[in-house]
């Protein structure tokens, strides 16, 4: 079973940043960056992956975000 939560930035008028997903079966987190998010608006960890062309943040880095 997966649990999904939207991530918003309160400093940017609650702009949608992405979705945090927790997979119960795998016991791991992942983050999907919102397709409308620009790298200059994103948190550092998001923008790092966005600049490399990724829209999915791997589980090990997703844990560091929190």
SETILO-584217 format. One record per atom (N, C-alpha, C, O): residue in three letters; atom name; x, y, z. Coordinates in nm, 2 decimals, decimal comma, always signed. Last residue first. Layout:
BEGIN
SITE/ala/CA/X/Y/Z
...
// end
This chain:
BEGIN
SITE/unk/N/+1,34/+1,53/+0,46
SITE/unk/CA/+1,26/+1,55/+0,58
SITE/unk/C/+1,33/+1,60/+0,69
SITE/unk/O/+1,28/+1,62/+0,80
SITE/unk/N/+1,56/+1,48/+0,28
SITE/unk/CA/+1,47/+1,60/+0,27
SITE/unk/C/+1,40/+1,63/+0,40
SITE/unk/O/+1,39/+1,75/+0,44
SITE/unk/N/+1,65/+1,23/+0,34
SITE/unk/CA/+1,73/+1,35/+0,38
SITE/unk/C/+1,65/+1,48/+0,37
SITE/unk/O/+1,68/+1,57/+0,45
SITE/unk/N/+1,47/+1,07/+0,21
SITE/unk/CA/+1,48/+1,06/+0,36
SITE/unk/C/+1,56/+1,18/+0,41
SITE/unk/O/+1,52/+1,23/+0,52
SITE/unk/N/+1,53/+1,12/-0,05
SITE/unk/CA/+1,40/+1,16/+0,00
SITE/unk/C/+1,40/+1,16/+0,15
SITE/unk/O/+1,34/+1,24/+0,21
SITE/unk/N/+1,77/+0,99/-0,09
SITE/unk/CA/+1,77/+1,14/-0,08
SITE/unk/C/+1,64/+1,19/-0,03
SITE/unk/O/+1,63/+1,30/+0,03
SITE/unk/N/+1,69/+0,73/-0,09
SITE/unk/CA/+1,79/+0,77/+0,01
SITE/unk/C/+1,79/+0,92/+0,02
SITE/unk/O/+1,81/+0,97/+0,13
SITE/unk/N/+1,49/+0,73/-0,31
SITE/unk/CA/+1,45/+0,70/-0,17
SITE/unk/C/+1,56/+0,75/-0,07
SITE/unk/O/+1,52/+0,81/+0,03
SITE/unk/N/+1,54/+1,00/-0,55
SITE/unk/CA/+1,55/+0,86/-0,50
SITE/unk/C/+1,52/+0,85/-0,35
SITE/unk/O/+1,53/+0,94/-0,28
SITE/unk/N/+1,30/+1,19/-0,71
SITE/unk/CA/+1,41/+1,20/-0,61
SITE/unk/C/+1,42/+1,06/-0,55
SITE/unk/O/+1,32/+1,01/-0,49
SITE/unk/N/+1,22/+1,25/-1,04
SITE/unk/CA/+1,20/+1,16/-0,92
SITE/unk/C/+1,32/+1,17/-0,84
SITE/unk/O/+1,43/+1,15/-0,88
SITE/unk/N/+1,30/+1,40/-1,24
SITE/unk/CA/+1,18/+1,45/-1,17
SITE/unk/C/+1,14/+1,36/-1,05
SITE/unk/O/+1,05/+1,39/-0,98
SITE/unk/N/+1,62/+1,50/-1,37
SITE/unk/CA/+1,54/+1,40/-1,29
SITE/unk/C/+1,41/+1,47/-1,24
SITE/unk/O/+1,42/+1,59/-1,19
SITE/unk/N/+1,81/+1,67/-1,48
SITE/unk/CA/+1,71/+1,61/-1,56
SITE/unk/C/+1,61/+1,51/-1,50
SITE/unk/O/+1,53/+1,45/-1,57
SITE/unk/N/+1,97/+1,81/-1,32
SITE/unk/CA/+2,03/+1,69/-1,38
SITE/unk/C/+1,93/+1,62/-1,47
SITE/unk/O/+1,96/+1,51/-1,52
SITE/unk/N/+1,81/+2,00/-1,21
SITE/unk/CA/+1,91/+2,04/-1,30
SITE/unk/C/+1,98/+1,93/-1,38
SITE/unk/O/+2,04/+1,95/-1,48
SITE/unk/N/+1,66/+1,83/-1,04
SITE/unk/CA/+1,60/+1,89/-1,16
SITE/unk/C/+1,70/+1,94/-1,26
SITE/unk/O/+1,68/+1,92/-1,38
SITE/unk/N/+1,84/+1,78/-0,84
SITE/unk/CA/+1,80/+1,67/-0,92
SITE/unk/C/+1,74/+1,72/-1,05
SITE/unk/O/+1,75/+1,66/-1,16
SITE/unk/N/+1,87/+2,04/-0,73
SITE/unk/CA/+1,98/+1,96/-0,77
SITE/unk/C/+1,95/+1,85/-0,87
SITE/unk/O/+2,01/+1,84/-0,97
SITE/unk/N/+1,60/+2,11/-0,67
SITE/unk/CA/+1,67/+2,17/-0,78
SITE/unk/C/+1,79/+2,10/-0,83
SITE/unk/O/+1,82/+2,10/-0,94
SITE/unk/N/+1,56/+1,95/-0,44
SITE/unk/CA/+1,48/+1,93/-0,56
SITE/unk/C/+1,56/+1,98/-0,68
SITE/unk/O/+1,57/+1,92/-0,78
SITE/unk/N/+1,75/+2,06/-0,26
SITE/unk/CA/+1,76/+1,91/-0,29
SITE/unk/C/+1,68/+1,88/-0,42
SITE/unk/O/+1,72/+1,79/-0,49
SITE/unk/N/+1,66/+2,33/-0,24
SITE/unk/CA/+1,79/+2,29/-0,29
SITE/unk/C/+1,80/+2,15/-0,34
SITE/unk/O/+1,84/+2,12/-0,45
SITE/unk/N/+1,32/+2,38/-0,35
SITE/unk/CA/+1,42/+2,36/-0,24
SITE/unk/C/+1,55/+2,30/-0,31
SITE/unk/O/+1,54/+2,24/-0,41
SITE/unk/N/+1,24/+2,58/-0,64
SITE/unk/CA/+1,25/+2,45/-0,57
SITE/unk/C/+1,34/+2,46/-0,45
SITE/unk/O/+1,44/+2,53/-0,45
SITE/unk/N/+1,26/+2,79/-0,80
SITE/unk/CA/+1,16/+2,80/-0,70
SITE/unk/C/+1,17/+2,68/-0,60
SITE/unk/O/+1,12/+2,68/-0,49
SITE/unk/N/+1,45/+2,73/-0,99
SITE/unk/CA/+1,48/+2,84/-0,90
SITE/unk/C/+1,37/+2,86/-0,79
SITE/unk/O/+1,40/+2,93/-0,70
SITE/unk/N/+1,33/+2,51/-1,13
SITE/unk/CA/+1,44/+2,49/-1,04
SITE/unk/C/+1,47/+2,61/-0,95
SITE/unk/O/+1,51/+2,58/-0,83
SITE/unk/N/+0,97/+2,52/-1,12
SITE/unk/CA/+1,09/+2,57/-1,18
SITE/unk/C/+1,21/+2,55/-1,08
SITE/unk/O/+1,19/+2,56/-0,96
SITE/unk/N/+0,70/+2,30/-1,15
SITE/unk/CA/+0,79/+2,36/-1,06
SITE/unk/C/+0,92/+2,40/-1,14
SITE/unk/O/+0,97/+2,32/-1,22
SITE/unk/N/+0,52/+2,15/-1,29
SITE/unk/CA/+0,51/+2,29/-1,31
SITE/unk/C/+0,62/+2,37/-1,22
SITE/unk/O/+0,62/+2,49/-1,23
SITE/unk/N/+0,55/+1,89/-1,20
SITE/unk/CA/+0,59/+1,92/-1,34
SITE/unk/C/+0,59/+2,07/-1,37
SITE/unk/O/+0,66/+2,11/-1,46
SITE/unk/N/+0,68/+1,82/-0,88
SITE/unk/CA/+0,57/+1,87/-0,96
SITE/unk/C/+0,62/+1,92/-1,10
SITE/unk/O/+0,72/+1,99/-1,11
SITE/unk/N/+0,88/+1,54/-0,82
SITE/unk/CA/+0,87/+1,68/-0,83
SITE/unk/C/+0,76/+1,72/-0,92
SITE/unk/O/+0,73/+1,66/-1,03
SITE/unk/N/+0,82/+1,28/-0,60
SITE/unk/CA/+0,80/+1,32/-0,74
SITE/unk/C/+0,79/+1,47/-0,74
SITE/unk/O/+0,70/+1,53/-0,68
SITE/unk/N/+1,01/+1,10/-0,37
SITE/unk/CA/+0,95/+1,23/-0,40
SITE/unk/C/+0,94/+1,24/-0,55
SITE/unk/O/+1,04/+1,22/-0,62
SITE/unk/N/+0,98/+0,82/-0,15
SITE/unk/CA/+1,02/+0,88/-0,27
SITE/unk/C/+0,95/+1,01/-0,29
SITE/unk/O/+0,85/+1,03/-0,23
SITE/unk/N/+1,06/+0,58/+0,11
SITE/unk/CA/+1,00/+0,71/+0,07
SITE/unk/C/+1,05/+0,74/-0,07
SITE/unk/O/+1,16/+0,70/-0,11
SITE/unk/N/+0,99/+0,24/+0,21
SITE/unk/CA/+1,07/+0,35/+0,16
SITE/unk/C/+0,99/+0,47/+0,11
SITE/unk/O/+0,87/+0,46/+0,07
SITE/unk/N/+0,89/-0,02/+0,25
SITE/unk/CA/+0,93/+0,06/+0,36
SITE/unk/C/+1,03/+0,17/+0,31
SITE/unk/O/+1,13/+0,19/+0,37
SITE/unk/N/+0,76/-0,17/+0,06
SITE/unk/CA/+0,91/-0,16/+0,05
SITE/unk/C/+0,97/-0,08/+0,17
SITE/unk/O/+1,09/-0,08/+0,18
SITE/unk/N/+0,50/-0,16/+0,15
SITE/unk/CA/+0,56/-0,29/+0,12
SITE/unk/C/+0,71/-0,29/+0,11
SITE/unk/O/+0,78/-0,38/+0,15
SITE/unk/N/+0,45/+0,11/+0,19
SITE/unk/CA/+0,45/+0,02/+0,30
SITE/unk/C/+0,52/-0,11/+0,27
SITE/unk/O/+0,59/-0,16/+0,36
SITE/unk/N/+0,59/+0,39/+0,06
SITE/unk/CA/+0,55/+0,25/+0,01
SITE/unk/C/+0,56/+0,16/+0,13
SITE/unk/O/+0,67/+0,13/+0,18
SITE/unk/N/+0,51/+0,72/+0,04
SITE/unk/CA/+0,56/+0,62/+0,13
SITE/unk/C/+0,50/+0,48/+0,09
SITE/unk/O/+0,38/+0,47/+0,08
SITE/unk/N/+0,58/+1,01/-0,14
SITE/unk/CA/+0,51/+0,88/-0,14
SITE/unk/C/+0,58/+0,79/-0,04
SITE/unk/O/+0,71/+0,78/-0,04
SITE/unk/N/+0,52/+1,35/-0,19
SITE/unk/CA/+0,60/+1,25/-0,11
SITE/unk/C/+0,52/+1,12/-0,10
SITE/unk/O/+0,40/+1,12/-0,07
SITE/unk/N/+0,52/+1,55/-0,47
SITE/unk/CA/+0,44/+1,45/-0,39
SITE/unk/C/+0,54/+1,36/-0,32
SITE/unk/O/+0,63/+1,30/-0,38
SITE/unk/N/+0,57/+1,91/-0,50
SITE/unk/CA/+0,58/+1,77/-0,54
SITE/unk/C/+0,50/+1,68/-0,45
SITE/unk/O/+0,41/+1,73/-0,38
SITE/unk/N/+0,51/+2,18/-0,46
SITE/unk/CA/+0,64/+2,14/-0,49
SITE/unk/C/+0,66/+2,00/-0,55
SITE/unk/O/+0,74/+1,97/-0,64
SITE/unk/N/+0,27/+2,43/-0,50
SITE/unk/CA/+0,29/+2,28/-0,50
SITE/unk/C/+0,43/+2,25/-0,54
SITE/unk/O/+0,47/+2,29/-0,65
SITE/unk/N/+0,27/+2,72/-0,29
SITE/unk/CA/+0,30/+2,66/-0,43
SITE/unk/C/+0,33/+2,51/-0,41
SITE/unk/O/+0,40/+2,47/-0,32
SITE/unk/N/+0,20/+2,88/-0,08
SITE/unk/CA/+0,16/+2,74/-0,09
SITE/unk/C/+0,17/+2,68/-0,22
SITE/unk/O/+0,08/+2,60/-0,27
SITE/unk/N/+0,35/+3,12/-0,13
SITE/unk/CA/+0,20/+3,12/-0,13
SITE/unk/C/+0,14/+2,98/-0,15
SITE/unk/O/+0,05/+2,96/-0,24
SITE/unk/N/+0,61/+3,04/-0,07
SITE/unk/CA/+0,57/+3,08/-0,20
SITE/unk/C/+0,42/+3,07/-0,22
SITE/unk/O/+0,37/+3,01/-0,32
SITE/unk/N/+0,62/+2,96/+0,19
SITE/unk/CA/+0,69/+3,09/+0,16
SITE/unk/C/+0,66/+3,13/+0,02
SITE/unk/O/+0,67/+3,25/-0,01
SITE/unk/N/+0,51/+2,71/+0,19
SITE/unk/CA/+0,43/+2,82/+0,25
SITE/unk/C/+0,49/+2,96/+0,22
SITE/unk/O/+0,43/+3,06/+0,22
SITE/unk/N/+0,50/+2,48/-0,05
SITE/unk/CA/+0,59/+2,57/+0,01
SITE/unk/C/+0,52/+2,69/+0,06
SITE/unk/O/+0,46/+2,77/-0,02
SITE/unk/N/+0,39/+2,13/-0,02
SITE/unk/CA/+0,37/+2,28/-0,05
SITE/unk/C/+0,47/+2,36/+0,01
SITE/unk/O/+0,52/+2,33/+0,12
SITE/unk/N/+0,34/+1,81/-0,13
SITE/unk/CA/+0,44/+1,90/-0,06
SITE/unk/C/+0,41/+2,04/-0,11
SITE/unk/O/+0,42/+2,07/-0,23
SITE/unk/N/+0,09/+1,56/-0,08
SITE/unk/CA/+0,14/+1,68/-0,15
SITE/unk/C/+0,24/+1,76/-0,07
SITE/unk/O/+0,22/+1,77/+0,06
SITE/unk/N/+0,14/+1,22/-0,02
SITE/unk/CA/+0,12/+1,35/+0,04
SITE/unk/C/+0,17/+1,46/-0,05
SITE/unk/O/+0,29/+1,45/-0,09
SITE/unk/N/+0,03/+0,88/+0,00
SITE/unk/CA/+0,08/+0,99/-0,08
SITE/unk/C/+0,04/+1,13/-0,02
SITE/unk/O/-0,07/+1,14/+0,03
SITE/unk/N/+0,11/+0,55/+0,06
SITE/unk/CA/+0,05/+0,67/+0,11
SITE/unk/C/+0,12/+0,79/+0,04
SITE/unk/O/+0,24/+0,79/+0,03
SITE/unk/N/+0,05/+0,22/-0,07
SITE/unk/CA/+0,12/+0,35/-0,08
SITE/unk/C/+0,04/+0,46/-0,01
SITE/unk/O/-0,08/+0,47/-0,03
SITE/unk/N/+0,08/-0,12/+0,00
SITE/unk/CA/+0,00/+0,00/+0,00
SITE/unk/C/+0,09/+0,12/+0,00
SITE/unk/O/+0,19/+0,13/+0,07
// end
